[in-house]
Each structure stands twice: as C-alpha cells, then as structure tokens.
Amino acid sequence: MSVLHPFAKISFDNVVYLGAGIGEELSGVIDQLTAKRWFLVEGDSTKQKKLSQFVKRLANCDKFHLDEAIVSPSGETRTWYNYNLSEFSGLKKAKRLNDLFPGLQLRSQRSATTISLVALLEQMEIKSTQRNLLIINLPGQAMELLESLIRAEKKELFSQVVVSTTSNDAFEDGDTVELLDNFFQVNGYHTRNEPYEDPDFPVLHYSFDKYSAAEFSKLKKELQQALERASEAEIQRDDALKKISATKAEFEKVRKDHEEVVTHAFETKKQLERKISELNYENRSLNKTVEELNKAVANSQNQMMQKLDRLMVSQEQQTKRLETSLGMQQFWQTGEYPELGFGDSVGAGLKKFLVQKMSQENYDVIIQFGVSDCTLFIASVLDKLKSAGRQLTSLDIDRSLSFKSRKEIVTKDTDEYADHQDDASLPAEICVFEHNLNKLNDVKQKANQRQLSAFFSIKHAPLVDYSYHAEDYLHYDSDDAIQQLKQLLEGRKAKLLILVSGPNSAGDERHRFPAIPKVLNAFSKHELHFITDNYHEKGAKEVAVNWSRLFDERGLSLEKHIIADDKPSFAWLVNC
C-alpha cells in the first residue's frame, strides 16, 4: 500500500521541482499532489529528451513547464561533475558516496553556466501571496539554495518545502540530515517527523507559516535572555569558587592557631614539671594543681581535635557537593560532564544524550540488552546524580523483591548483597542481560572496584530461540525477568530507558530485533526511551527500519533522534 504524501491534502498554486531527472520519481508525486502549475527544472542536458517525453504522456500536460537550467545560490560559473551513475551528476563532488556505491566513478568534469534560484523564480513569476511548494531533489545542495532565499528575503515564497539529503557527508561541502534539521528549526520551519523510506537518503518535509514569524522573533528574544541568565550563573559559580578558597584559608588559620595553643600548653606543662621536681614534691597542693592542669590540657586538646575533625569532614562534604553541583552546571552550559570515571570509548554525542536524558527524566528502571561500553558509564552517571542529591526514581517500588522470589530479603547494607547480584532486587537501577560470561564477570568486577554494584542487577541470560512473524532469531533468555518486572510496575505509570547493545551473533545485528517486541508486549502502557548503538552498520540500520515500522503499526506516539558520532546511535521516544 502506498504511503500518503504529507502534503497531499493541500492545493498548491505552484510546484517548483529542482532535479526532475527523467521523470522516474515524478509519477508518485504528481498523482498525490494538486497544483495549478508545475515547473520541472533539470540541469543535465542528457535527461531533457526523456523528461519531455514523460511530460507529454501526462494528462493535462499543459500545466507542466520544463526548464533546462543548472541552479546555484548566486548564478556564478561552477564545476559540473559527471558520474557513471547519472543520478549523482551535478555541482557537488562525491566524498563518502563511494562507501554506499563502491562502483561509482567520475567520468568527467567541466565548467558550467548557472542561474541563481532567486532569478529563476522571478522568471516563473512566483508570488508570496500564492500557496507554493518547493521540491529540491539535489542531495547535498539543498541548504545553500535555501540560504540564498533567506538572504534575498524570499523565504515566504514557499509555505512548504521538500528536500532530499544524505545521512552522512556523502558530498564535499554538502548538507546532511542533521545540518538541515537544525537549519529548519533555527529558521522557523516545523515538521511532523515523517519516517524515512531510505535512511541513507532521507527526504524531509517542512512547513513555514509566515504569520508565525512574530512568534519566532519572540522566541529568539527569550533565547537571548536565557543566554544572559546563563552568563549570570557563570559569574555566581566564580563567586562560589572564591568562597571555597576563602573557607580553605580560614581552615588553615584555625589549624595553625590550634598548633600554637597545643605547643604553648606542652611548654607550660614542662615548666611546671621542672618546678615540681625542684621542690621534690613537697607541695601536694601543687601536685594536685599540675594533675588538674594536665587533665584540662588533655580535654581541651581532645575537644579541639574533635571540632577540627568535624570541620574537616563538613568542609569535605560541602566541597564534594559543590563540585558535583558545578559539574552538573558545567554539563548544562557546555554539554560536557567532567571525570565520570568510565566511558572513554563512548562517543561524545551518545554521552551528552545519555547524561541529558538521565538528568532530566528520573528513569524508574534502565534495561540493557548486552554489556557494552555504556554499561559502567551509565552507572557512573547515576552515582554522580545521587551525589548531587537527585532522586533516581519517581515510583515507590519495593526494591527488596528478587527476580527468583526468594523469601529472604537481601539488602544493600549486608555482606550478602554482593553475593546475590545475579538475582538482585529490582531495580538496582540498571537491569542488564548478557549471555557471555566473560563480559558479565568483567563488568561485575569493575563495578565492585568502583563501588557501583548497588546500581546493577546483572543477569546471565543465554541465547535461546525466539520467533516473530515466522522469522527465527537468537535472543537473551529474559522473558521471566521481564514478566516479573511487569508485575512490579502493574497499576503504575513508569518511565523506562532501554539500551539495545546486543546480541551481535557473528556480526549479525538482526538478532537484536526481538528486544523491541518483548519490551512493547510487557510495557506498552509506560513511557519508553529506546537507544540502539552502531547505527552505522548495515544490519543495525535494517533492524532500526523494522523497529520504526513496528512502532507505526502499533500507532504509538513517537519521536526519533539520530545521535551523531563517529559510530552514530538512534533513539526512539515512545508514549512521551
């Protein structure tokens, strides 16, 4: 069944299609969109004949106008690159496109005369009072063309924009889906985040309401005010650091004064003892006085030491709380969190996303399928949040109930607790399923060394057969544990973070797929945040597409995020 075009219900006055090709992608668009006039623009002269033949076969072909023109932002002379795959010939030189098409070859290049987009639209007599749609099917070139419209104050010519782009830097100086999403948001466009049919060449659909420009200006002003408040917060932080330095200096002075008092007391004691020796203990009252003085000196010393000990402990606690608070403040301002202790191999983008979500969301349970570099990093973040005084969950869950329903209660304050990590109570905030005993024992050992065991429920879950819609997989033996967690959360509205890092059987990421149907079958009423890593791998992308299709089939409320990194990750926020 064909997917309905996002703009199918809108009647347009004009549709301008840049990169019309030979008409191979036009049929579906023309059938679903309604417009009085169509302007089909193609700069490759070798495609003009077939494009003209395609238009002549259309009903109402008089509505279609063909333009042979190479479009650029400024209309200057540019280099045209001719590839053996003609759909990639144009003004952009391939960069990482060969990763997707190893057989791609540059056949030739030449100087080409171009026309600016603004000049082309003036020839078409496009007016801002009309309802117009701009389609840019020129991957890598869309953002610079849209920027030229904004510079010329022509943004309001088009109420809707459709652009084709790439998921990575496939072309030199070309745009990507991440750059375009940011561009549209900054410039007042909005979207419904339609799913991509091709994750390598996603198509974005954005709308612009010219009547909301005033609201956009208001938001920009609020953003500037927020930046000013952040600057004030930075000044307050510097003042706090100065106060810490002053407190340390005061403590040093008290310690020095104490040493002088103790030294003076001992000197006085020695002087008295010498006098007593000289008098040969003839004066008993003097002996009594010396004894009382000794006791007084000892009591004074003990009291002074106790006060100093309390002052040092209090100072260390205050310094630790302030450092933790400043660390969190540094994260909100810079996106970096200092000295978490783990996760050096975790990408900066995924680190930032995890710390931001865990700082904001108060997850009730974190489930991870497969040990990864993130496992100990997440525990370290929880430890930092706890040190900063954050409540780690919003639900009153009985955390003394074990997975195996043991009658005895093993608490975190007993020596027995460390011996029962395989069947620990829920949640020790992170519930990890892992089939590889070497990995499982390694993460246990490191967690114990860093005193992070209290945040874990690590379960040995061998790989077992799992079937879904006549497809066979190998997945973790986790069904019983998931059902027990489902019972613990019965009658509540919980918030769960699910990280899918495995299994990777012989490098085959398809075996990750069962994680989502398992979680949805048990927790579909709750708010679910899914993250999968290694999104750059082909198998992981295929699994991600199947997951997105599964979410759509169930009609779940959904947000998607690509987490940019050297090895990107993908996130779905469900029931938010």
C-alpha positions in Angstrom: 0.0 0.0 0.0 1.5 3.4 -1.0 2.1 5.9 1.8 0.1 9.2 1.6 2.2 12.2 0.8 2.4 14.6 3.9 1.1 17.5 1.7 -1.5 15.5 -0.2 -4.4 17.5 1.3 -3.0 20.9 0.3 -4.0 22.6 -3.0 -1.0 24.5 -4.4 -0.8 27.3 -6.9 2.7 26.4 -8.0 5.1 23.4 -7.5 8.8 24.1 -8.4 10.7 20.8 -8.7 14.5 21.1 -8.9 16.3 18.0 -10.1 13.4 16.5 -12.1 15.7 13.9 -13.8 13.9 11.8 -16.5 10.7 11.7 -14.5 11.4 8.4 -12.8 10.4 9.8 -9.4 7.7 12.2 -10.5 4.8 9.8 -11.1 4.0 9.2 -7.4 4.4 12.9 -6.5 2.2 14.1 -9.4 -0.5 11.5 -8.6 -0.8 12.7 -4.9 -0.3 16.4 -5.1 -2.7 19.0 -6.5 -1.3 22.1 -8.3 -2.3 24.6 -10.9 1.2 24.9 -12.4 4.3 22.6 -12.3 7.8 23.9 -13.1 10.2 21.0 -13.7 13.8 22.1 -13.7 16.7 19.8 -14.8 20.3 20.9 -15.5 21.6 17.7 -17.1 21.0 18.1 -20.8 21.3 14.3 -21.4 18.0 13.8 -19.5 15.9 16.5 -21.2 14.6 14.4 -24.0 13.3 11.6 -21.8 11.8 14.1 -19.4 10.0 15.9 -22.2 8.6 12.5 -23.4 7.4 11.7 -19.9 5.5 15.0 -19.6 3.8 14.6 -23.0 2.3 11.3 -21.7 0.7 13.0 -18.7 -2.9 14.1 -18.6 -3.2 18.0 -18.6 0.4 18.2 -19.8 -0.2 21.9 -20.5 0.2 22.5 -16.7 3.8 21.4 -16.9 6.6 23.7 -17.8 10.2 22.4 -18.5 13.3 24.4 -17.7 16.8 23.3 -18.7 18.8 25.1 -16.1 21.7 24.5 -13.7 20.6 26.2 -10.4 23.1 27.6 -7.9 22.8 30.1 -5.0 24.4 33.1 -6.9 24.4 32.2 -10.6 28.2 32.0 -10.9 30.2 29.7 -13.1 30.6 26.3 -11.4 32.2 22.9 -12.0 29.8 20.2 -13.2 30.8 16.6 -12.2 29.7 13.8 -14.5 29.5 10.3 -12.9 28.8 6.9 -14.3 25.7 6.9 -12.1 23.9 9.8 -13.7 21.6 10.5 -10.7 24.7 11.8 -8.8 26.0 14.1 -11.6 25.8 17.8 -10.6 27.6 20.6 -8.9 28.7 18.6 -5.8 31.8 16.3 -5.9 31.4 13.0 -4.1 33.1 12.5 -0.8 31.9 9.4 1.1 29.3 8.5 -1.5 31.7 5.6 -2.6 31.0 4.0 0.8 27.4 3.4 -0.4 28.2 2.8 -4.1 31.7 1.2 -4.4 31.4 1.2 -8.2 30.9 5.0 -8.5 33.3 6.6 -11.0 33.9 10.2 -12.0 33.9 10.2 -15.8 34.5 13.9 -16.5 34.1 17.5 -15.2 33.5 20.8 -16.9 32.8 24.5 -16.3 29.0 25.2 -16.4 27.0 28.4 -16.5 24.4 28.5 -13.7 21.4 30.6 -12.8 20.6 31.8 -9.3 17.5 30.3 -7.7 16.1 33.8 -7.0 16.5 34.8 -10.7 14.8 31.6 -11.8 11.8 32.2 -9.5 11.4 35.7 -10.8 11.2 34.3 -14.4 8.4 31.9 -13.2 6.5 34.9 -11.6 6.1 33.1 -8.3 4.3 35.3 -5.7 4.3 35.1 -1.9 0.5 35.6 -1.9 0.1 32.2 -3.5 0.3 28.7 -1.9 3.6 27.3 -3.3 5.7 24.2 -2.8 9.5 23.9 -3.4 10.9 20.4 -4.0 14.8 20.1 -4.1 15.9 16.7 -5.3 19.6 17.7 -5.3 21.3 15.8 -2.4 24.0 17.9 -0.8 22.8 21.2 -2.4 19.5 22.0 -0.6 20.8 24.1 2.3 22.9 26.5 0.3 19.9 27.1 -2.1 17.5 27.7 0.9 20.0 30.1 2.5 20.1 32.1 -0.8 16.3 32.6 -0.5 16.6 33.8 3.1 19.4 36.3 2.2 17.2 37.6 -0.6 14.2 37.8 1.8 12.3 35.3 -0.4 11.6 32.7 2.3 7.9 33.5 2.3 7.5 32.4 -1.4 7.1 28.8 -0.2 4.8 27.6 2.6 6.0 24.0 2.2 9.5 22.6 1.3 10.6 19.0 0.5 14.3 18.3 0.3 16.4 15.2 -0.4 19.6 14.9 1.6 22.1 12.3 3.0 22.6 10.8 6.4 26.4 11.5 6.3 28.8 13.8 4.3 28.4 12.0 1.0 29.4 15.2 -0.9 32.2 17.7 -0.4 30.7 20.9 1.3 27.3 19.2 1.1 24.5 19.2 3.6 23.3 16.3 5.8 20.0 15.4 7.5 21.4 16.7 10.9 22.5 20.1 9.4 19.2 20.5 7.5 17.0 19.7 10.6 19.0 22.3 12.6 18.7 24.8 9.8 14.9 24.4 9.5 14.3 24.7 13.3 16.5 27.8 13.6 14.6 29.5 10.7 11.1 28.9 12.0 10.1 25.8 10.0 8.2 22.9 11.6 7.7 19.2 10.7 5.7 16.1 11.8 8.9 14.0 11.6 7.6 11.6 8.9 9.6 8.3 8.8 12.4 7.9 6.2 11.8 5.3 3.4 15.6 5.3 2.8 17.8 6.0 5.9 20.8 6.7 3.7 19.0 9.3 1.5 16.2 10.7 3.8 13.5 13.0 2.4 12.5 15.9 4.8 9.1 17.6 4.7 8.9 21.0 6.4 6.3 23.8 6.5 6.7 27.6 7.2 3.8 29.7 8.5 4.7 33.3 7.6 2.1 34.5 10.2 4.2 32.9 13.0 7.3 35.0 12.2 6.4 37.3 15.1 6.2 34.4 17.5 9.6 33.2 16.2 11.1 36.6 16.9 9.7 36.4 20.4 11.3 33.0 20.9 14.7 34.4 19.7 14.4 37.2 22.3 13.6 34.6 25.1 16.7 32.6 24.0 18.9 35.7 24.3 17.5 36.3 27.8 18.3 32.7 28.7 21.9 33.1 27.5 22.2 36.2 29.6 20.9 34.3 32.7 23.5 31.6 31.9 26.2 34.2 31.9 25.0 35.4 35.3 25.0 31.8 36.6 28.6 31.5 35.5 29.5 34.7 37.5 27.8 33.1 40.5 29.8 30.0 40.0 33.1 32.0 40.0 31.9 33.7 43.3 31.3 30.3 44.8 34.8 29.1 43.9 36.2 32.2 45.5 34.3 31.5 48.7 35.7 28.0 48.7 39.2 29.4 48.5 38.4 31.8 51.4 37.0 28.9 53.5 40.1 26.8 53.0 42.3 29.8 54.1 40.2 30.2 57.2 40.5 26.5 58.0 44.3 26.7 57.6 44.4 29.6 60.1 42.3 27.7 62.6 44.7 24.7 62.3 47.7 26.9 62.8 46.2 28.6 65.8 45.5 25.1 67.3 49.1 24.1 66.8 50.2 27.2 68.7 47.8 26.5 71.6 49.0 22.9 71.9 52.6 23.9 71.8 52.1 26.5 74.4 50.2 24.1 76.6 53.0 21.5 76.4 55.7 24.1 77.2 53.7 25.2 80.3 53.4 21.6 81.4 57.1 21.1 81.1 57.8 24.2 83.1 55.5 23.1 85.9 57.1 19.6 86.0 60.5 21.2 86.4 59.4 23.3 89.3 57.7 20.3 90.9 61.0 18.3 90.5 63.0 21.2 92.1 60.6 21.3 95.1 60.9 17.4 95.5 57.1 17.1 95.5 57.0 18.9 98.9 53.9 20.8 98.0 51.0 18.3 97.5 48.6 21.0 96.5 50.9 22.0 93.7 50.9 18.3 92.5 47.2 18.4 92.5 47.1 21.6 90.5 49.5 20.1 87.9 47.3 17.0 87.6 44.2 19.1 87.1 46.1 21.2 84.6 47.2 18.0 82.7 43.6 16.8 82.5 42.4 20.3 81.4 45.0 20.4 78.7 44.1 16.9 77.5 40.4 17.7 77.5 41.0 20.9 75.7 43.1 19.1 73.1 40.5 16.4 72.6 37.7 18.9 72.2 39.8 21.0 69.8 40.7 17.9 67.7 37.1 16.7 67.6 36.0 20.2 66.5 38.7 20.2 63.8 37.7 16.7 62.7 34.1 17.8 62.3 35.1 20.9 60.5 37.3 18.9 58.0 34.5 16.4 57.4 31.9 19.1 56.9 34.3 21.0 54.6 35.0 17.9 52.5 31.2 17.2 52.2 30.4 20.8 51.2 33.3 20.8 48.7 32.1 17.5 47.2 28.5 18.7 46.9 29.6 21.9 45.4 31.9 20.2 42.9 29.2 17.8 41.9 26.7 20.7 41.5 29.2 22.7 39.5 29.9 19.6 37.3 26.2 19.4 36.5 26.0 23.1 35.8 29.0 22.7 33.5 27.1 20.0 31.6 24.1 22.2 31.0 26.3 25.0 29.7 28.9 23.0 27.6 27.4 19.6 27.1 30.5 18.0 28.9 30.5 16.3 32.2 33.9 16.1 34.0 35.6 12.9 35.4 32.7 10.4 35.3 35.4 7.7 35.6 34.1 5.4 32.7 33.1 5.6 29.1 36.2 6.9 27.4 35.3 4.8 24.4 31.7 6.0 24.4 31.1 8.7 21.7 30.7 12.3 22.8 27.3 12.6 21.2 25.9 9.5 23.0 27.5 10.6 26.3 25.8 14.0 26.0 22.4 12.4 25.1 22.5 9.9 28.0 23.6 12.4 30.6 21.0 14.9 29.4 18.2 12.3 29.5 19.2 10.8 32.8 19.5 14.2 34.4 16.0 15.3 33.2 13.9 12.1 33.1 14.3 10.3 36.5 14.0 6.8 34.9 12.4 4.2 37.1 14.2 1.3 35.5 17.0 1.1 33.0 17.2 -2.2 30.9 20.2 -3.1 28.8 20.3 -6.0 26.4 24.0 -6.8 26.1 27.0 -5.4 28.0 28.7 -2.5 26.2 31.0 0.5 26.8 27.9 2.3 28.1 27.2 -0.1 30.9 29.6 1.2 33.5 29.3 4.8 32.1 25.5 4.8 32.9 26.2 3.5 36.5 28.8 6.3 37.0 26.2 8.9 35.8 23.7 7.6 38.3 26.4 7.7 41.1 27.1 11.4 40.2 23.4 12.3 40.2 22.9 10.6 43.6 25.9 12.5 45.0 24.3 15.7 43.7 21.2 14.9 45.8 19.0 13.8 42.9 16.1 11.3 43.4 16.8 8.5 41.0 13.2 7.3 40.5 9.7 8.7 40.9 8.0 5.4 41.9 7.6 3.7 45.2 8.9 0.3 44.0 9.6 -2.5 46.5 13.3 -2.9 45.7 13.7 -5.9 48.1 11.8 -8.3 45.8 14.1 -10.5 43.9 13.8 -11.9 40.3 13.7 -15.5 41.8 11.1 -14.6 44.5 13.5 -15.5 47.4 11.7 -15.4 50.7 14.6 -13.8 52.5 15.4 -10.1 51.9 19.0 -9.3 50.9 19.6 -5.5 51.4 22.3 -3.3 50.1 23.7 -2.8 53.7 24.6 -6.6 54.2 27.7 -8.5 53.1 25.3 -11.0 51.4 24.2 -8.4 48.9 27.4 -8.7 46.7 27.0 -12.5 46.5 23.5 -12.2 45.1 24.0 -9.9 42.1 22.6 -12.5 39.6 19.2 -12.4 41.3 19.4 -8.9 42.9 16.3 -6.9 43.7 14.6 -4.6 41.2 15.6 -2.2 40.4 19.2 -1.9 41.3 18.6 0.9 38.7 20.3 -0.9 35.7 18.9 -4.4 34.7 21.5 -6.0 32.4 21.0 -9.2 30.3 24.2 -10.8 29.0 24.9 -14.3 27.6 28.8 -14.0 27.5 30.1 -15.0 31.0 33.5 -13.4 30.4 31.9 -10.0 29.7 29.4 -10.4 32.6 32.1 -11.2 35.1 34.4 -8.4 33.9 31.7 -5.8 34.3 30.8 -7.2 37.8 34.5 -6.9 38.9 34.9 -3.3 37.6 31.6 -2.3 39.2 32.8 -3.7 42.6 36.1 -1.9 42.3 34.4 1.4 41.7 31.6 0.8 44.3 28.9 0.8 41.7 27.4 -2.6 42.3 24.4 -1.1 44.1 23.2 0.3 40.7 23.2 -3.1 39.0 21.0 -6.2 38.5 23.2 -8.3 36.2 21.6 -11.5 34.9 23.2 -14.3 33.0 20.8 -14.8 30.0 21.9 -17.4 27.5 20.8 -17.0 23.9 17.6 -19.0 23.1 15.4 -19.4 20.1 12.8 -16.7 19.5 10.3 -16.5 16.7 8.3 -13.4 15.5 6.1 -13.4 12.4 7.7 -16.6 11.0 11.2 -15.2 11.5 13.7 -17.0 13.7 16.2 -15.3 16.0 18.6 -16.0 18.8 17.9 -13.7 21.8 18.5 -13.4 25.5 16.6 -15.8 27.9 14.9 -12.8 29.5 11.2 -13.4 29.4 10.7 -14.5 33.0 12.6 -11.5 34.4 10.6 -9.1 32.1 7.3 -10.6 33.3 8.3 -10.2 37.0 9.3 -6.5 36.3 5.9 -6.1 34.5 4.1 -7.3 37.7 6.2 -4.9 39.9 5.1 -2.0 37.7 1.4 -3.1 37.5 -1.0 -0.2 38.1 1.6 2.5 37.8 2.9 4.9 35.1 6.6 4.3 34.9 9.4 5.6 32.7 11.9 3.1 31.3 15.2 3.6 29.4 16.1 0.6 27.2 19.5 0.3 25.6 20.0 -2.4 22.9 23.7 -3.3 22.5 23.4 -6.9 21.6 23.4 -9.7 20.7 25.7 -9.5 17.8 25.9 -13.1 16.7 28.9 -13.5 14.3 28.5 -9.8 13.5 24.8 -10.2 12.6 22.9 -7.3 14.2 19.5 -8.7 13.0 19.3 -10.8 16.2 18.8 -7.5 18.1 15.3 -7.3 16.7 13.3 -9.2 19.5 14.2 -6.7 22.1 11.5 -4.2 21.0 8.6 -6.6 20.7 9.5 -8.1 24.1 9.5 -4.7 25.7 6.4 -3.5 23.9 4.4 -6.6 24.9 5.2 -6.1 28.5 5.4 -2.3 29.0 3.5 -0.6 26.1 1.4 1.4 28.7 4.6 3.1 30.1 6.8 5.8 28.7 9.7 4.1 26.8 13.0 5.6 25.6 14.9 3.2 23.3 18.5 3.6 22.2 20.5 1.3 19.8 24.2 1.8 19.0 26.3 1.0 15.9 23.7 2.6 13.7 26.4 3.0 11.0 26.3 -0.8 10.4 24.1 -2.0 7.6 22.5 -4.7 9.7 21.7 -2.3 12.5 20.0 0.1 10.1 17.8 -2.7 8.8 16.8 -3.6 12.4 16.1 0.1 13.1 13.8 0.4 10.0 11.9 -2.7 11.1 11.5 -1.3 14.6 10.2 2.0 13.2 7.7 0.0 11.1 6.7 -1.9 14.3 6.1 1.4 16.2 4.0 2.7 13.3 1.9 -0.5 13.0 1.0 -0.1 16.7 0.1 3.5 16.3 2.4 4.6 19.2 3.3 8.3 19.9 6.8 8.5 18.7 9.9 10.8 18.4 13.1 9.9 16.6 16.6 11.2 17.1 19.9 10.4 15.3 22.7 10.7 17.8 25.7 12.0 15.7 29.1 10.3 16.5 31.9 8.5 14.7 29.7 5.5 15.3 26.2 7.1 15.4 23.3 5.8 17.5 19.5 6.1 17.0 16.8 6.8 19.7 13.0 6.4 19.8 10.9 8.1 22.5 7.6 6.3 22.8 4.4 7.4 24.7 6.0 10.8 25.7 
